[in-house]
Amino acid sequence: MTAQEKATKLILMNEIIVLSETGYKLPAYERKCIAKRQAIETCNEVLGYMGADRGYEFWVEVKQILENK
């Protein structure tokens, strides 16, 4: 899986969670913004536990893609 694919997957997974928690009370744009913030937080968590392991660069790239979306 590429970093781009992982970033997209994280956003979609988080959008499903936000939708299940809020229903359609929030506009789609707000749900996507919340999902993006949660996806970035996921990257931060992974990077915090990972240190300098071999997957570190991958997660840094995923985070950069998310921040630029």
All heavy atoms as TSV, in Angstrom:
chain	resi	resn	atom	element	x	y	z
A	1	MET	N	N	0.849	-1.164	0.000
A	1	MET	CA	C	0.000	0.000	0.000
A	1	MET	C	C	0.903	1.239	0.000
A	1	MET	O	O	1.845	1.320	0.782
A	1	MET	CB	C	-0.894	-0.020	1.245
A	1	MET	CG	C	-1.788	1.179	1.369
A	1	MET	SD	S	-2.913	1.118	2.772
A	1	MET	CE	C	-4.070	-0.107	2.221
A	2	THR	N	N	0.572	2.175	-0.868
A	2	THR	CA	C	1.353	3.403	-0.933
A	2	THR	C	C	0.902	4.364	0.163
A	2	THR	O	O	-0.167	4.184	0.770
A	2	THR	CB	C	1.177	4.097	-2.289
A	2	THR	OG1	O	-0.181	4.552	-2.395
A	2	THR	CG2	C	1.526	3.177	-3.450
A	3	ALA	N	N	1.704	5.386	0.389
A	3	ALA	CA	C	1.354	6.394	1.398
A	3	ALA	C	C	0.059	7.106	1.001
A	3	ALA	O	O	-0.774	7.409	1.849
A	3	ALA	CB	C	2.497	7.380	1.566
A	4	GLN	N	N	-0.119	7.363	-0.283
A	4	GLN	CA	C	-1.338	8.027	-0.767
A	4	GLN	C	C	-2.569	7.161	-0.478
A	4	GLN	O	O	-3.593	7.658	-0.013
A	4	GLN	CB	C	-1.228	8.311	-2.267
A	4	GLN	CG	C	-2.450	8.983	-2.856
A	4	GLN	CD	C	-2.661	10.384	-2.339
A	4	GLN	OE1	O	-1.730	11.175	-2.295
A	4	GLN	NE2	N	-3.859	10.698	-1.929
A	5	GLU	N	N	-2.459	5.877	-0.758
A	5	GLU	CA	C	-3.566	4.953	-0.502
A	5	GLU	C	C	-3.876	4.888	0.990
A	5	GLU	O	O	-5.043	4.853	1.391
A	5	GLU	CB	C	-3.239	3.558	-1.032
A	5	GLU	CG	C	-3.168	3.472	-2.540
A	5	GLU	CD	C	-2.600	2.153	-3.038
A	5	GLU	OE1	O	-1.827	1.502	-2.308
A	5	GLU	OE2	O	-2.930	1.780	-4.173
A	6	LYS	N	N	-2.838	4.862	1.820
A	6	LYS	CA	C	-3.031	4.798	3.272
A	6	LYS	C	C	-3.718	6.065	3.771
A	6	LYS	O	O	-4.621	6.000	4.612
A	6	LYS	CB	C	-1.685	4.602	3.979
A	6	LYS	CG	C	-1.806	4.344	5.450
A	6	LYS	CD	C	-2.578	3.058	5.691
A	6	LYS	CE	C	-2.360	2.525	7.063
A	6	LYS	NZ	N	-3.045	1.251	7.270
A	7	ALA	N	N	-3.302	7.221	3.267
A	7	ALA	CA	C	-3.919	8.485	3.671
A	7	ALA	C	C	-5.399	8.496	3.311
A	7	ALA	O	O	-6.254	8.860	4.134
A	7	ALA	CB	C	-3.199	9.660	3.014
A	8	THR	N	N	-5.718	8.065	2.111
A	8	THR	CA	C	-7.117	8.012	1.667
A	8	THR	C	C	-7.919	7.045	2.530
A	8	THR	O	O	-9.039	7.342	2.950
A	8	THR	CB	C	-7.187	7.590	0.188
A	8	THR	OG1	O	-6.455	8.540	-0.589
A	8	THR	CG2	C	-8.618	7.525	-0.302
A	9	LYS	N	N	-7.340	5.897	2.820
A	9	LYS	CA	C	-8.017	4.887	3.648
A	9	LYS	C	C	-8.281	5.420	5.057
A	9	LYS	O	O	-9.365	5.216	5.606
A	9	LYS	CB	C	-7.182	3.618	3.708
A	9	LYS	CG	C	-7.848	2.497	4.465
A	9	LYS	CD	C	-7.010	1.239	4.429
A	9	LYS	CE	C	-7.700	0.133	5.217
A	9	LYS	NZ	N	-6.924	-1.110	5.193
A	10	LEU	N	N	-7.300	6.116	5.646
A	10	LEU	CA	C	-7.485	6.676	6.989
A	10	LEU	C	C	-8.616	7.698	7.015
A	10	LEU	O	O	-9.434	7.708	7.941
A	10	LEU	CB	C	-6.191	7.321	7.485
A	10	LEU	CG	C	-5.094	6.377	7.960
A	10	LEU	CD1	C	-3.809	7.146	8.202
A	10	LEU	CD2	C	-5.525	5.651	9.223
A	11	ILE	N	N	-8.670	8.547	6.007
A	11	ILE	CA	C	-9.745	9.540	5.964
A	11	ILE	C	C	-11.098	8.857	5.823
A	11	ILE	O	O	-12.049	9.188	6.535
A	11	ILE	CB	C	-9.521	10.562	4.830
A	11	ILE	CG1	C	-8.361	11.480	5.188
A	11	ILE	CG2	C	-10.780	11.389	4.582
A	11	ILE	CD1	C	-7.991	12.472	4.114
A	12	LEU	N	N	-11.199	7.889	4.921
A	12	LEU	CA	C	-12.476	7.196	4.719
A	12	LEU	C	C	-12.928	6.453	5.979
A	12	LEU	O	O	-14.107	6.501	6.346
A	12	LEU	CB	C	-12.371	6.222	3.542
A	12	LEU	CG	C	-12.262	6.866	2.166
A	12	LEU	CD1	C	-12.021	5.804	1.099
A	12	LEU	CD2	C	-13.503	7.674	1.847
A	13	MET	N	N	-11.987	5.794	6.644
A	13	MET	CA	C	-12.341	5.070	7.876
A	13	MET	C	C	-12.834	6.047	8.944
A	13	MET	O	O	-13.819	5.773	9.635
A	13	MET	CB	C	-11.132	4.281	8.382
A	13	MET	CG	C	-10.802	3.080	7.521
A	13	MET	SD	S	-9.263	2.238	7.961
A	13	MET	CE	C	-9.325	2.165	9.715
A	14	ASN	N	N	-12.167	7.180	9.059
A	14	ASN	CA	C	-12.566	8.157	10.059
A	14	ASN	C	C	-13.876	8.844	9.679
A	14	ASN	O	O	-14.667	9.190	10.554
A	14	ASN	CB	C	-11.455	9.190	10.287
A	14	ASN	CG	C	-10.375	8.638	11.185
A	14	ASN	OD1	O	-10.620	8.340	12.337
A	14	ASN	ND2	N	-9.181	8.483	10.652
A	15	GLU	N	N	-14.135	9.026	8.389
A	15	GLU	CA	C	-15.415	9.590	7.965
A	15	GLU	C	C	-16.568	8.672	8.369
A	15	GLU	O	O	-17.615	9.147	8.801
A	15	GLU	CB	C	-15.439	9.802	6.456
A	15	GLU	CG	C	-14.798	11.090	6.014
A	15	GLU	CD	C	-14.991	11.342	4.546
A	15	GLU	OE1	O	-14.231	10.768	3.742
A	15	GLU	OE2	O	-15.898	12.128	4.207
A	16	ILE	N	N	-16.357	7.378	8.240
A	16	ILE	CA	C	-17.388	6.414	8.641
A	16	ILE	C	C	-17.645	6.525	10.141
A	16	ILE	O	O	-18.801	6.517	10.588
A	16	ILE	CB	C	-16.969	4.983	8.245
A	16	ILE	CG1	C	-16.987	4.845	6.732
A	16	ILE	CG2	C	-17.876	3.948	8.908
A	16	ILE	CD1	C	-16.351	3.577	6.202
A	17	ILE	N	N	-16.592	6.654	10.916
A	17	ILE	CA	C	-16.745	6.782	12.370
A	17	ILE	C	C	-17.491	8.068	12.718
A	17	ILE	O	O	-18.418	8.060	13.523
A	17	ILE	CB	C	-15.367	6.735	13.068
A	17	ILE	CG1	C	-14.755	5.345	12.920
A	17	ILE	CG2	C	-15.486	7.127	14.536
A	17	ILE	CD1	C	-13.291	5.267	13.307
A	18	VAL	N	N	-17.097	9.182	12.094
A	18	VAL	CA	C	-17.754	10.467	12.363
A	18	VAL	C	C	-19.223	10.386	11.967
A	18	VAL	O	O	-20.105	10.841	12.698
A	18	VAL	CB	C	-17.046	11.627	11.616
A	18	VAL	CG1	C	-17.842	12.914	11.713
A	18	VAL	CG2	C	-15.642	11.825	12.171
A	19	LEU	N	N	-19.499	9.798	10.819
A	19	LEU	CA	C	-20.887	9.677	10.356
A	19	LEU	C	C	-21.706	8.821	11.308
A	19	LEU	O	O	-22.849	9.163	11.636
A	19	LEU	CB	C	-20.916	9.086	8.950
A	19	LEU	CG	C	-22.283	8.964	8.295
A	19	LEU	CD1	C	-22.932	10.332	8.151
A	19	LEU	CD2	C	-22.158	8.292	6.944
A	20	SER	N	N	-21.117	7.743	11.810
A	20	SER	CA	C	-21.861	6.877	12.718
A	20	SER	C	C	-22.122	7.563	14.058
A	20	SER	O	O	-23.122	7.295	14.718
A	20	SER	CB	C	-21.131	5.551	12.940
A	20	SER	OG	O	-19.960	5.745	13.697
A	21	GLU	N	N	-21.219	8.470	14.452
A	21	GLU	CA	C	-21.386	9.167	15.726
A	21	GLU	C	C	-22.323	10.366	15.623
A	21	GLU	O	O	-23.038	10.683	16.565
A	21	GLU	CB	C	-20.029	9.621	16.260
A	21	GLU	CG	C	-19.151	8.483	16.721
A	21	GLU	CD	C	-17.770	8.940	17.162
A	21	GLU	OE1	O	-17.442	10.135	16.999
A	21	GLU	OE2	O	-17.019	8.092	17.670
A	22	THR	N	N	-22.303	11.056	14.494
A	22	THR	CA	C	-23.074	12.295	14.373
A	22	THR	C	C	-24.270	12.176	13.446
A	22	THR	O	O	-25.111	13.062	13.429
A	22	THR	CB	C	-22.186	13.445	13.846
A	22	THR	OG1	O	-21.737	13.125	12.531
A	22	THR	CG2	C	-21.023	13.696	14.774
A	23	GLY	N	N	-24.305	11.117	12.664
A	23	GLY	CA	C	-25.351	11.015	11.670
A	23	GLY	C	C	-25.141	12.090	10.616
A	23	GLY	O	O	-24.029	12.487	10.326
A	24	TYR	N	N	-26.238	12.577	10.087
A	24	TYR	CA	C	-26.141	13.607	9.055
A	24	TYR	C	C	-26.355	14.997	9.638
A	24	TYR	O	O	-26.728	15.923	8.935
A	24	TYR	CB	C	-27.144	13.318	7.942
A	24	TYR	CG	C	-26.738	12.124	7.102
A	24	TYR	CD1	C	-27.256	10.861	7.370
A	24	TYR	CD2	C	-25.826	12.267	6.078
A	24	TYR	CE1	C	-26.867	9.768	6.607
A	24	TYR	CE2	C	-25.432	11.186	5.315
A	24	TYR	CZ	C	-25.956	9.937	5.586
A	24	TYR	OH	O	-25.564	8.861	4.834
A	25	LYS	N	N	-26.102	15.155	10.935
A	25	LYS	CA	C	-26.266	16.448	11.587
A	25	LYS	C	C	-25.231	17.456	11.105
A	25	LYS	O	O	-25.480	18.649	11.113
A	25	LYS	CB	C	-26.169	16.310	13.103
A	25	LYS	CG	C	-27.278	15.471	13.702
A	25	LYS	CD	C	-27.068	15.285	15.184
A	25	LYS	CE	C	-28.096	14.318	15.736
A	25	LYS	NZ	N	-27.823	13.975	17.127
A	26	LEU	N	N	-24.063	16.967	10.710
A	26	LEU	CA	C	-23.000	17.842	10.225
A	26	LEU	C	C	-22.946	17.798	8.703
A	26	LEU	O	O	-23.178	16.751	8.099
A	26	LEU	CB	C	-21.638	17.381	10.765
A	26	LEU	CG	C	-21.425	17.438	12.265
A	26	LEU	CD1	C	-20.072	16.830	12.609
A	26	LEU	CD2	C	-21.488	18.865	12.755
A	27	PRO	N	N	-22.624	18.929	8.085
A	27	PRO	CA	C	-22.436	18.905	6.629
A	27	PRO	C	C	-21.254	18.008	6.250
A	27	PRO	O	O	-20.346	17.775	7.055
A	27	PRO	CB	C	-22.117	20.368	6.291
A	27	PRO	CG	C	-22.514	21.159	7.474
A	27	PRO	CD	C	-22.478	20.244	8.661
A	28	ALA	N	N	-21.255	17.527	5.026
A	28	ALA	CA	C	-20.211	16.619	4.554
A	28	ALA	C	C	-18.821	17.241	4.703
A	28	ALA	O	O	-17.866	16.555	5.071
A	28	ALA	CB	C	-20.465	16.237	3.102
A	29	TYR	N	N	-18.708	18.540	4.437
A	29	TYR	CA	C	-17.412	19.204	4.543
A	29	TYR	C	C	-16.880	19.136	5.971
A	29	TYR	O	O	-15.706	18.854	6.181
A	29	TYR	CB	C	-17.526	20.660	4.082
A	29	TYR	CG	C	-16.248	21.437	4.283
A	29	TYR	CD1	C	-15.191	21.260	3.401
A	29	TYR	CD2	C	-16.083	22.312	5.339
A	29	TYR	CE1	C	-13.993	21.942	3.572
A	29	TYR	CE2	C	-14.903	23.005	5.522
A	29	TYR	CZ	C	-13.857	22.818	4.635
A	29	TYR	OH	O	-12.679	23.489	4.815
A	30	GLU	N	N	-17.738	19.381	6.956
A	30	GLU	CA	C	-17.303	19.328	8.363
A	30	GLU	C	C	-16.905	17.912	8.759
A	30	GLU	O	O	-15.928	17.719	9.480
A	30	GLU	CB	C	-18.399	19.849	9.283
A	30	GLU	CG	C	-18.494	21.352	9.308
A	30	GLU	CD	C	-19.464	21.847	10.359
A	30	GLU	OE1	O	-19.354	21.389	11.514
A	30	GLU	OE2	O	-20.319	22.667	10.014
A	31	ARG	N	N	-17.679	16.927	8.305
A	31	ARG	CA	C	-17.334	15.534	8.607
A	31	ARG	C	C	-15.964	15.191	8.043
A	31	ARG	O	O	-15.155	14.536	8.699
A	31	ARG	CB	C	-18.393	14.581	8.048
A	31	ARG	CG	C	-19.705	14.608	8.787
A	31	ARG	CD	C	-20.608	13.453	8.409
A	31	ARG	NE	N	-20.841	13.317	6.982
A	31	ARG	CZ	C	-21.892	13.804	6.332
A	31	ARG	NH1	N	-22.813	14.492	6.974
A	31	ARG	NH2	N	-22.025	13.610	5.037
A	32	LYS	N	N	-15.688	15.662	6.820
A	32	LYS	CA	C	-14.400	15.378	6.200
A	32	LYS	C	C	-13.267	16.074	6.952
A	32	LYS	O	O	-12.194	15.492	7.144
A	32	LYS	CB	C	-14.398	15.789	4.738
A	32	LYS	CG	C	-13.146	15.370	4.027
A	32	LYS	CD	C	-13.312	15.407	2.539
A	32	LYS	CE	C	-12.085	14.787	1.911
A	32	LYS	NZ	N	-12.370	13.956	0.801
A	33	CYS	N	N	-13.481	17.302	7.394
A	33	CYS	CA	C	-12.456	18.029	8.161
A	33	CYS	C	C	-12.140	17.311	9.474
A	33	CYS	O	O	-10.973	17.177	9.851
A	33	CYS	CB	C	-12.912	19.457	8.447
A	33	CYS	SG	S	-12.868	20.527	7.005
A	34	ILE	N	N	-13.176	16.857	10.155
A	34	ILE	CA	C	-12.983	16.117	11.407
A	34	ILE	C	C	-12.242	14.818	11.128
A	34	ILE	O	O	-11.305	14.458	11.844
A	34	ILE	CB	C	-14.338	15.850	12.106
A	34	ILE	CG1	C	-14.946	17.161	12.591
A	34	ILE	CG2	C	-14.171	14.863	13.255
A	34	ILE	CD1	C	-16.397	17.044	13.037
A	35	ALA	N	N	-12.643	14.124	10.069
A	35	ALA	CA	C	-11.991	12.858	9.711
A	35	ALA	C	C	-10.515	13.085	9.384
A	35	ALA	O	O	-9.657	12.288	9.767
A	35	ALA	CB	C	-12.705	12.220	8.522
A	36	LYS	N	N	-10.216	14.176	8.695
A	36	LYS	CA	C	-8.830	14.489	8.352
A	36	LYS	C	C	-8.010	14.759	9.613
A	36	LYS	O	O	-6.901	14.251	9.752
A	36	LYS	CB	C	-8.798	15.703	7.422
A	36	LYS	CG	C	-7.424	16.104	6.999
A	36	LYS	CD	C	-7.485	17.305	6.067
A	36	LYS	CE	C	-6.135	17.929	5.884
A	36	LYS	NZ	N	-6.177	19.122	5.050
A	37	ARG	N	N	-8.570	15.539	10.545
A	37	ARG	CA	C	-7.855	15.809	11.798
A	37	ARG	C	C	-7.600	14.515	12.568
A	37	ARG	O	O	-6.535	14.322	13.146
A	37	ARG	CB	C	-8.643	16.802	12.652
A	37	ARG	CG	C	-8.539	18.228	12.188
A	37	ARG	CD	C	-9.021	19.208	13.225
A	37	ARG	NE	N	-10.337	18.909	13.755
A	37	ARG	CZ	C	-11.474	19.471	13.349
A	37	ARG	NH1	N	-11.454	20.380	12.406
A	37	ARG	NH2	N	-12.622	19.135	13.886
A	38	GLN	N	N	-8.591	13.636	12.595
A	38	GLN	CA	C	-8.424	12.365	13.293
A	38	GLN	C	C	-7.372	11.489	12.603
A	38	GLN	O	O	-6.606	10.798	13.272
A	38	GLN	CB	C	-9.758	11.625	13.383
A	38	GLN	CG	C	-10.728	12.291	14.330
A	38	GLN	CD	C	-12.089	11.621	14.333
A	38	GLN	OE1	O	-12.479	10.960	13.366
A	38	GLN	NE2	N	-12.826	11.805	15.416
A	39	ALA	N	N	-7.333	11.522	11.289
A	39	ALA	CA	C	-6.339	10.742	10.552
A	39	ALA	C	C	-4.932	11.257	10.849
A	39	ALA	O	O	-4.000	10.466	11.031
A	39	ALA	CB	C	-6.628	10.795	9.051
A	40	ILE	N	N	-4.773	12.577	10.914
A	40	ILE	CA	C	-3.473	13.155	11.254
A	40	ILE	C	C	-3.082	12.772	12.674
A	40	ILE	O	O	-1.928	12.428	12.944
A	40	ILE	CB	C	-3.488	14.688	11.062
A	40	ILE	CG1	C	-3.580	15.017	9.567
A	40	ILE	CG2	C	-2.251	15.332	11.687
A	40	ILE	CD1	C	-3.822	16.477	9.259
A	41	GLU	N	N	-4.050	12.783	13.579
A	41	GLU	CA	C	-3.780	12.381	14.964
A	41	GLU	C	C	-3.351	10.910	15.020
A	41	GLU	O	O	-2.474	10.544	15.798
A	41	GLU	CB	C	-5.014	12.614	15.842
A	41	GLU	CG	C	-4.801	12.275	17.291
A	41	GLU	CD	C	-3.680	13.069	17.953
A	41	GLU	OE1	O	-3.458	14.230	17.587
A	41	GLU	OE2	O	-3.013	12.506	18.845
A	42	THR	N	N	-3.960	10.078	14.189
A	42	THR	CA	C	-3.561	8.672	14.109
A	42	THR	C	C	-2.093	8.563	13.698
A	42	THR	O	O	-1.331	7.799	14.297
A	42	THR	CB	C	-4.447	7.911	13.107
A	42	THR	OG1	O	-5.809	7.974	13.547
A	42	THR	CG2	C	-4.015	6.462	12.961
A	43	CYS	N	N	-1.702	9.343	12.697
A	43	CYS	CA	C	-0.300	9.342	12.260
A	43	CYS	C	C	0.615	9.783	13.395
A	43	CYS	O	O	1.679	9.192	13.604
A	43	CYS	CB	C	-0.114	10.264	11.060
A	43	CYS	SG	S	-0.820	9.619	9.550
A	44	ASN	N	N	0.210	10.822	14.112
A	44	ASN	CA	C	1.022	11.295	15.237
A	44	ASN	C	C	1.192	10.213	16.294
A	44	ASN	O	O	2.277	10.051	16.858
A	44	ASN	CB	C	0.405	12.546	15.867
A	44	ASN	CG	C	0.547	13.761	14.992
A	44	ASN	OD1	O	1.448	13.847	14.166
A	44	ASN	ND2	N	-0.351	14.716	15.151
A	45	GLU	N	N	0.121	9.485	16.576
A	45	GLU	CA	C	0.188	8.397	17.558
A	45	GLU	C	C	1.147	7.306	17.097
A	45	GLU	O	O	1.988	6.838	17.863
A	45	GLU	CB	C	-1.202	7.798	17.792
A	45	GLU	CG	C	-2.133	8.680	18.574
A	45	GLU	CD	C	-1.737	8.781	20.044
A	45	GLU	OE1	O	-1.317	7.779	20.631
A	45	GLU	OE2	O	-1.862	9.895	20.583
A	46	VAL	N	N	1.018	6.906	15.841
A	46	VAL	CA	C	1.888	5.859	15.313
A	46	VAL	C	C	3.337	6.323	15.355
A	46	VAL	O	O	4.229	5.582	15.782
A	46	VAL	CB	C	1.479	5.474	13.870
A	46	VAL	CG1	C	2.520	4.573	13.228
A	46	VAL	CG2	C	0.121	4.794	13.877
A	47	LEU	N	N	3.574	7.555	14.918
A	47	LEU	CA	C	4.943	8.078	14.912
A	47	LEU	C	C	5.505	8.195	16.326
A	47	LEU	O	O	6.700	7.969	16.546
A	47	LEU	CB	C	4.986	9.434	14.209
A	47	LEU	CG	C	4.815	9.373	12.691
A	47	LEU	CD1	C	4.554	10.767	12.133
A	47	LEU	CD2	C	6.016	8.736	12.035
A	48	GLY	N	N	4.665	8.525	17.282
A	48	GLY	CA	C	5.111	8.642	18.663
A	48	GLY	C	C	5.560	7.327	19.255
A	48	GLY	O	O	6.510	7.268	20.034
A	49	TYR	N	N	4.904	6.249	18.865
A	49	TYR	CA	C	5.269	4.931	19.376
A	49	TYR	C	C	6.383	4.293	18.568
A	49	TYR	O	O	7.081	3.415	19.045
A	49	TYR	CB	C	4.063	3.994	19.364
A	49	TYR	CG	C	3.031	4.355	20.402
A	49	TYR	CD1	C	1.752	4.741	20.039
A	49	TYR	CD2	C	3.333	4.303	21.753
A	49	TYR	CE1	C	0.810	5.083	20.991
A	49	TYR	CE2	C	2.399	4.640	22.712
A	49	TYR	CZ	C	1.138	5.025	22.319
A	49	TYR	OH	O	0.204	5.360	23.262
A	50	MET	N	N	6.547	4.738	17.346
A	50	MET	CA	C	7.448	4.071	16.430
A	50	MET	C	C	8.903	4.453	16.631
A	50	MET	O	O	9.789	3.630	16.481
A	50	MET	CB	C	7.022	4.388	14.998
A	50	MET	CG	C	7.778	3.623	13.961
A	50	MET	SD	S	7.042	3.871	12.359
A	50	MET	CE	C	5.761	2.646	12.421
A	51	GLY	N	N	9.169	5.686	16.914
A	51	GLY	CA	C	10.561	6.109	16.985
A	51	GLY	C	C	11.179	6.089	15.607
A	51	GLY	O	O	10.577	6.519	14.648
A	52	ALA	N	N	12.349	5.555	15.485
A	52	ALA	CA	C	13.062	5.557	14.208
A	52	ALA	C	C	12.992	4.189	13.525
A	52	ALA	O	O	13.908	3.808	12.808
A	52	ALA	CB	C	14.503	5.974	14.430
A	53	ASP	N	N	11.935	3.452	13.734
A	53	ASP	CA	C	11.792	2.153	13.074
A	53	ASP	C	C	11.747	2.329	11.563
A	53	ASP	O	O	11.604	3.420	11.039
A	53	ASP	CB	C	10.519	1.437	13.543
A	53	ASP	CG	C	10.668	0.857	14.931
A	53	ASP	OD1	O	11.782	0.899	15.474
A	53	ASP	OD2	O	9.667	0.369	15.468
A	54	ARG	N	N	11.781	1.227	10.864
A	54	ARG	CA	C	11.857	1.270	9.409
A	54	ARG	C	C	10.612	1.839	8.747
A	54	ARG	O	O	10.668	2.288	7.617
A	54	ARG	CB	C	12.150	-0.117	8.868
A	54	ARG	CG	C	11.163	-1.138	9.318
A	54	ARG	CD	C	11.561	-2.518	8.938
A	54	ARG	NE	N	10.473	-3.391	9.359
A	54	ARG	CZ	C	10.332	-4.610	9.044
A	54	ARG	NH1	N	11.230	-5.183	8.295
A	54	ARG	NH2	N	9.317	-5.314	9.459
A	55	GLY	N	N	9.453	1.855	9.385
A	55	GLY	CA	C	8.242	2.406	8.799
A	55	GLY	C	C	8.047	3.884	9.071
A	55	GLY	O	O	7.061	4.472	8.652
A	56	TYR	N	N	8.972	4.492	9.752
A	56	TYR	CA	C	8.850	5.890	10.164
A	56	TYR	C	C	8.659	6.820	8.967
A	56	TYR	O	O	7.769	7.669	8.960
A	56	TYR	CB	C	10.088	6.291	10.970
A	56	TYR	CG	C	10.003	7.670	11.572
A	56	TYR	CD1	C	9.330	7.878	12.762
A	56	TYR	CD2	C	10.585	8.757	10.938
A	56	TYR	CE1	C	9.245	9.140	13.325
A	56	TYR	CE2	C	10.508	10.021	11.494
A	56	TYR	CZ	C	9.835	10.207	12.684
A	56	TYR	OH	O	9.751	11.458	13.228
A	57	GLU	N	N	9.486	6.659	7.938
A	57	GLU	CA	C	9.397	7.527	6.763
A	57	GLU	C	C	8.050	7.389	6.070
A	57	GLU	O	O	7.494	8.372	5.579
A	57	GLU	CB	C	10.524	7.219	5.787
A	57	GLU	CG	C	11.883	7.663	6.278
A	57	GLU	CD	C	12.983	7.330	5.304
A	57	GLU	OE1	O	12.703	7.195	4.091
A	57	GLU	OE2	O	14.125	7.198	5.760
A	58	PHE	N	N	7.511	6.188	6.026
A	58	PHE	CA	C	6.202	5.951	5.420
A	58	PHE	C	C	5.131	6.762	6.134
A	58	PHE	O	O	4.333	7.445	5.502
A	58	PHE	CB	C	5.866	4.448	5.478
A	58	PHE	CG	C	4.466	4.122	5.029
A	58	PHE	CD1	C	4.167	4.071	3.682
A	58	PHE	CD2	C	3.461	3.873	5.954
A	58	PHE	CE1	C	2.876	3.769	3.255
A	58	PHE	CE2	C	2.176	3.572	5.545
A	58	PHE	CZ	C	1.885	3.518	4.189
A	59	TRP	N	N	5.116	6.717	7.464
A	59	TRP	CA	C	4.100	7.426	8.229
A	59	TRP	C	C	4.281	8.929	8.166
A	59	TRP	O	O	3.311	9.685	8.178
A	59	TRP	CB	C	4.062	6.918	9.669
A	59	TRP	CG	C	3.380	5.591	9.717
A	59	TRP	CD1	C	3.966	4.370	9.779
A	59	TRP	CD2	C	1.964	5.352	9.646
A	59	TRP	NE1	N	3.010	3.388	9.764
A	59	TRP	CE2	C	1.781	3.951	9.688
A	59	TRP	CE3	C	0.859	6.175	9.557
A	59	TRP	CZ2	C	0.514	3.374	9.631
A	59	TRP	CZ3	C	-0.411	5.592	9.515
A	59	TRP	CH2	C	-0.564	4.221	9.552
A	60	VAL	N	N	5.513	9.385	8.056
A	60	VAL	CA	C	5.768	10.819	7.869
A	60	VAL	C	C	5.187	11.251	6.525
A	60	VAL	O	O	4.544	12.296	6.414
A	60	VAL	CB	C	7.280	11.138	7.947
A	60	VAL	CG1	C	7.573	12.553	7.469
A	60	VAL	CG2	C	7.784	10.940	9.363
A	61	GLU	N	N	5.366	10.436	5.505
A	61	GLU	CA	C	4.824	10.740	4.187
A	61	GLU	C	C	3.296	10.745	4.198
A	61	GLU	O	O	2.657	11.619	3.619
A	61	GLU	CB	C	5.343	9.736	3.153
A	61	GLU	CG	C	4.929	10.075	1.742
A	61	GLU	CD	C	5.474	9.090	0.719
A	61	GLU	OE1	O	6.287	8.204	1.070
A	61	GLU	OE2	O	5.081	9.204	-0.453
A	62	VAL	N	N	2.691	9.779	4.888
A	62	VAL	CA	C	1.225	9.726	5.009
A	62	VAL	C	C	0.734	11.008	5.676
A	62	VAL	O	O	-0.226	11.642	5.202
A	62	VAL	CB	C	0.768	8.490	5.804
A	62	VAL	CG1	C	-0.721	8.556	6.124
A	62	VAL	CG2	C	1.091	7.209	5.051
A	63	LYS	N	N	1.384	11.418	6.739
A	63	LYS	CA	C	0.982	12.631	7.456
A	63	LYS	C	C	1.095	13.854	6.552
A	63	LYS	O	O	0.207	14.712	6.547
A	63	LYS	CB	C	1.830	12.802	8.723
A	63	LYS	CG	C	1.418	13.993	9.538
A	63	LYS	CD	C	2.250	14.110	10.803
A	63	LYS	CE	C	1.884	15.387	11.550
A	63	LYS	NZ	N	2.737	15.582	12.710
A	64	GLN	N	N	2.165	13.946	5.794
A	64	GLN	CA	C	2.337	15.090	4.884
A	64	GLN	C	C	1.249	15.119	3.832
A	64	GLN	O	O	0.727	16.191	3.509
A	64	GLN	CB	C	3.713	15.036	4.227
A	64	GLN	CG	C	4.845	15.349	5.165
A	64	GLN	CD	C	6.206	15.118	4.541
A	64	GLN	OE1	O	6.332	14.472	3.507
A	64	GLN	NE2	N	7.242	15.642	5.187
A	65	ILE	N	N	0.886	13.977	3.318
A	65	ILE	CA	C	-0.195	13.903	2.320
A	65	ILE	C	C	-1.505	14.385	2.953
A	65	ILE	O	O	-2.254	15.152	2.342
A	65	ILE	CB	C	-0.333	12.463	1.766
A	65	ILE	CG1	C	0.878	12.129	0.902
A	65	ILE	CG2	C	-1.629	12.308	0.971
A	65	ILE	CD1	C	0.993	10.663	0.533
A	66	LEU	N	N	-1.785	13.931	4.166
A	66	LEU	CA	C	-3.014	14.340	4.850
A	66	LEU	C	C	-3.039	15.836	5.087
A	66	LEU	O	O	-4.076	16.486	4.918
A	66	LEU	CB	C	-3.152	13.584	6.169
A	66	LEU	CG	C	-3.492	12.115	6.068
A	66	LEU	CD1	C	-3.280	11.441	7.414
A	66	LEU	CD2	C	-4.917	11.925	5.583
A	67	GLU	N	N	-1.929	16.392	5.484
A	67	GLU	CA	C	-1.873	17.824	5.778
A	67	GLU	C	C	-2.049	18.673	4.525
A	67	GLU	O	O	-2.528	19.800	4.593
A	67	GLU	CB	C	-0.552	18.176	6.472
A	67	GLU	CG	C	-0.466	17.628	7.866
A	67	GLU	CD	C	0.885	17.804	8.523
A	67	GLU	OE1	O	1.894	18.004	7.813
A	67	GLU	OE2	O	0.936	17.735	9.751
A	68	ASN	N	N	-1.699	18.101	3.371
A	68	ASN	CA	C	-1.813	18.848	2.114
A	68	ASN	C	C	-3.127	18.617	1.381
A	68	ASN	O	O	-3.349	19.218	0.348
A	68	ASN	CB	C	-0.631	18.520	1.200
A	68	ASN	CG	C	0.672	19.024	1.752
A	68	ASN	OD1	O	0.713	20.095	2.361
A	68	ASN	ND2	N	1.734	18.276	1.563
A	69	LYS	N	N	-3.976	17.743	1.903
A	69	LYS	CA	C	-5.271	17.475	1.256
A	69	LYS	C	C	-6.235	18.575	1.540
A	69	LYS	O	O	-6.279	19.172	2.536
A	69	LYS	CB	C	-5.848	16.145	1.735
A	69	LYS	CG	C	-5.281	14.990	0.996
A	69	LYS	CD	C	-6.100	13.757	1.276
A	69	LYS	CE	C	-5.635	12.663	0.361
A	69	LYS	NZ	N	-6.666	11.874	-0.174
